[in-house]
């Protein structure tokens, strides 16, 4: 019975999950917001940048669910990022700790409108990877001021796949959009 339930869950996830690459469509659950809707930013400037992006993309398209937090039609804005959320803005907020720019980032997340999905208003947060100093993943939940940070064990190399996936799950922002 567990196996059958697991297969149904996996098929449901296949139908409901979309990584924003060109365009997407979403389904809604009555009385609940889908999501989370998250922006992914990789500030790694090394040759390993694509490896970290590949790990996140593979994870987002897998049947893993972050203990239930990645279940209801989540969206990961990875390649087609909202235009106001630039690497420069993310560096200012996450690496330089610019509080004025953090307010600007929060407004960009809260007020984002996806033109392909007219019913979508706002994003729940942003998750960032950087290898500046130590390898770290950080997140900011829309409307909050505190940046959550996890340092990843890397010893000068790309962190392990399991560490990146675990940090992604731990840093997923709560759904902040109204149903």
QUIDAPE-V712756 format. One record per pair of residues at least 12 apart in sequence whose ideal C-beta (glycine too) atoms are under 10 Angstrom apart, sorted by the first residue. I is the first residue (numbers start at 1). J is the second residue. Records with the same first field share a line. If there is no record, write none. Layout:
I: J + J
//
This chain:
6: 63
7: 63
9: 63 + 65 + 71
10: 62 + 63
11: 63
12: 63 + 71
13: 61 + 62 + 63 + 64 + 65 + 70 + 71 + 72 + 73 + 74
14: 61 + 63
15: 27 + 73
16: 29 + 34 + 71 + 72 + 73 + 74
17: 60 + 61 + 62 + 63 + 65 + 70 + 71 + 72 + 73 + 74 + 75 + 76
18: 60 + 61 + 73 + 74 + 75 + 76 + 117
19: 40 + 56 + 57 + 60 + 61 + 74 + 75 + 76 + 77 + 78 + 79 + 80
20: 37 + 39 + 40 + 75 + 76 + 77 + 78 + 79 + 80 + 81 + 82 + 114 + 116 + 117
21: 57 + 76 + 77 + 78 + 79 + 80
22: 79 + 80 + 116
23: 80 + 114 + 115 + 116 + 117
24: 73 + 75 + 77 + 80 + 114 + 116 + 117 + 120
25: 73 + 116 + 117
26: 72 + 73 + 74 + 75 + 114 + 116 + 117 + 119 + 120
27: 72 + 73
28: 72 + 73 + 119 + 179
29: 72 + 73 + 179
30: 179
31: 179
32: 72 + 175 + 179
33: 72 + 73 + 122 + 124 + 175 + 176 + 177 + 178 + 179
34: 71 + 72 + 73 + 74 + 75 + 119 + 120 + 175 + 177 + 179
35: 69 + 70 + 71 + 72 + 73 + 74 + 75 + 120 + 122 + 123 + 124 + 125 + 172 + 173 + 174 + 175 + 176 + 177
36: 66 + 69 + 70 + 71 + 72 + 73 + 74 + 75 + 76 + 123 + 124 + 125 + 127 + 141 + 142 + 172 + 173 + 174 + 175 + 176 + 177
37: 73 + 74 + 75 + 76 + 77 + 109 + 112 + 114 + 117 + 120 + 121 + 122 + 123 + 124 + 125 + 142 + 173 + 175 + 176 + 177
38: 60 + 70 + 74 + 75 + 76 + 77 + 78 + 109 + 123 + 124 + 125 + 126 + 127 + 139 + 141 + 142 + 168 + 171 + 172 + 173
39: 75 + 76 + 77 + 78 + 81 + 82 + 85 + 90 + 105 + 108 + 109 + 112 + 123 + 124 + 125 + 126 + 127 + 128 + 139 + 140 + 142 + 173
40: 52 + 53 + 56 + 57 + 60 + 76 + 77 + 78 + 79 + 81 + 126 + 127 + 128 + 129 + 168
41: 77 + 78 + 81 + 85 + 86 + 87 + 89 + 90 + 91 + 94 + 126 + 127 + 128 + 129 + 130 + 138
42: 56 + 78 + 87 + 90 + 127 + 128 + 129 + 130 + 131 + 137
43: 87 + 90 + 91 + 94 + 95 + 128 + 129 + 130 + 131 + 132 + 136 + 138
44: 129 + 130 + 131 + 132 + 135 + 158
45: 87 + 130 + 131 + 132
46: 131 + 158
47: 158
48: 131 + 135 + 154 + 157 + 158 + 159
49: 129 + 131 + 158
51: 157 + 158 + 159 + 161 + 164
52: 129 + 130 + 131 + 135 + 137 + 152 + 158 + 159 + 161 + 164
53: 78 + 79 + 129
54: 161
55: 129 + 158 + 159 + 160 + 161 + 162 + 163 + 164 + 165 + 168
56: 76 + 78 + 127 + 129 + 137 + 161 + 164 + 165 + 168
57: 76 + 78 + 79
58: 161 + 165
59: 76 + 161 + 164 + 165 + 166 + 168 + 169
60: 74 + 75 + 76 + 78 + 165 + 168
61: 76
62: 165
64: 165 + 168 + 169
65: 169
66: 165 + 166 + 168 + 169 + 170 + 171 + 172
67: 169 + 170 + 172
69: 169 + 170 + 172 + 173 + 174 + 175
70: 168 + 169 + 172
72: 175
74: 124 + 172 + 175
75: 114 + 117 + 120 + 123 + 124
76: 127 + 168
77: 112 + 114 + 123 + 126
80: 114 + 116
81: 126
82: 108 + 109 + 111 + 112 + 113 + 114 + 123 + 126
83: 108 + 112
84: 104 + 105 + 107 + 108 + 109 + 111 + 112
85: 104 + 105 + 108 + 109 + 112 + 123 + 126
86: 105 + 108
87: 128
88: 101
89: 101 + 102 + 104 + 105 + 108 + 126
90: 105 + 126 + 128 + 130 + 138 + 140
91: 128 + 130 + 132
92: 104 + 105
93: 105 + 106 + 126 + 128 + 138 + 140 + 147
94: 126 + 128 + 130 + 132 + 136 + 138 + 139 + 140 + 147 + 149
95: 128 + 130 + 132 + 133 + 136 + 138
97: 147
99: 145
102: 140 + 144 + 145 + 147
103: 145
105: 125 + 126 + 140 + 142
106: 125 + 126 + 140 + 141 + 142 + 143 + 144 + 145
107: 142 + 143
108: 123 + 126 + 142
109: 122 + 123 + 124 + 125 + 126 + 140 + 141 + 142 + 143 + 173 + 176
110: 122 + 123 + 124 + 142 + 143 + 176 + 177
111: 123 + 142
112: 142
120: 177
121: 177 + 178
122: 142 + 143 + 175 + 176 + 177 + 178
123: 142 + 173 + 176 + 177
124: 139 + 141 + 142 + 143 + 172 + 173 + 174 + 175 + 176 + 177
125: 139 + 140 + 141 + 142 + 143 + 144 + 148 + 171 + 172 + 173 + 174 + 175 + 176
126: 138 + 139 + 140 + 141 + 142 + 147 + 171 + 173
127: 139 + 140 + 148 + 167 + 168 + 170 + 171 + 172 + 173
128: 140 + 147 + 149 + 171
129: 152 + 158 + 159 + 164 + 167 + 168
130: 149
131: 152 + 154 + 156 + 157 + 158 + 159
133: 151
134: 151 + 152 + 153 + 154 + 156 + 159
135: 150 + 151 + 152 + 153 + 154 + 155 + 156 + 157 + 158 + 159 + 163 + 164 + 167
136: 149 + 150 + 151 + 152 + 154 + 159 + 167
137: 149 + 150 + 151 + 152 + 159 + 163 + 164 + 166 + 167 + 168 + 170 + 171
138: 150 + 151 + 167 + 171
139: 167 + 168 + 170 + 171 + 172 + 173
140: 171 + 173
141: 171 + 172 + 173 + 174 + 175 + 176
142: 173 + 174 + 175 + 176 + 177
143: 173 + 174 + 176
144: 173 + 174 + 176
147: 171
148: 167 + 170 + 171 + 172 + 173
149: 167 + 171
150: 163 + 166 + 167 + 168 + 170 + 171
151: 167
152: 164 + 166 + 167
//
